[in-house]
Each structure stands twice: as structure tokens, then as C-alpha cells.
Amino acid sequence: MSLDQARAFLARMQNEPALKEQTLAAATADDVAQLACKLGYQFSGDELLRLSGQRVGRVTVSKQDIPGEYN
């Protein structure tokens, strides 16, 4: 199940400082999912966002509402 994959990735991220840094630097949930995919985890950005507000180990997943830029 992909939510289990997302939880497993978040658990791994907690114990690997370099991975945590890369994850926190990601601009979108899809970017996080692509990073996780490179490490063998299979979930989408939308699935990661379903965990928003939930705590996974020492990580609380939160959706950032960043307004777009308008010119």
C-alpha cells in the first residue's frame, strides 16, 4: 500500500540527516515523492498529502499553503 510506503520513507528520513535535508528542501509533495522513488519507495505527492496533519514517528506531515505569484 502506498501510504505504508510514505510512512516507511518518513521513518527512514528521521534517521538520515542528509535525506531529511533534501526532503525539507523539496518544493512540493511531488518532489518529495520523486526523491523517495529514487530510493525505492512508491507513493505520489497526493498520497503524501493525505498524511497531512498526522504524526509519523517524530515527523508531523503538514501541507504548506504558499500563494502563487502573479505578475
Residue pairs with C-beta under 8 A, 6 or more apart in sequence:
2 42
2 43
2 44
2 47
3 43
3 47
3 50
3 51
5 36
5 41
5 42
5 43
6 36
6 41
6 43
6 47
6 48
6 51
7 51
7 56
8 41
9 36
9 39
9 41
9 43
10 51
10 56
10 57
10 59
10 61
11 56
11 57
12 19
12 39
13 19
13 20
13 23
13 59
14 20
14 57
14 58
14 59
19 39
22 35
23 32
23 35
26 32
26 35
28 45
29 45
29 46
29 48
29 49
29 63
30 44
30 45
31 45
32 45
32 48
33 43
33 44
33 45
33 47
33 48
36 42
36 43
48 61
49 61
49 63
51 61
52 61
52 62
52 63
53 60
53 61
53 62
54 60
54 61
55 61
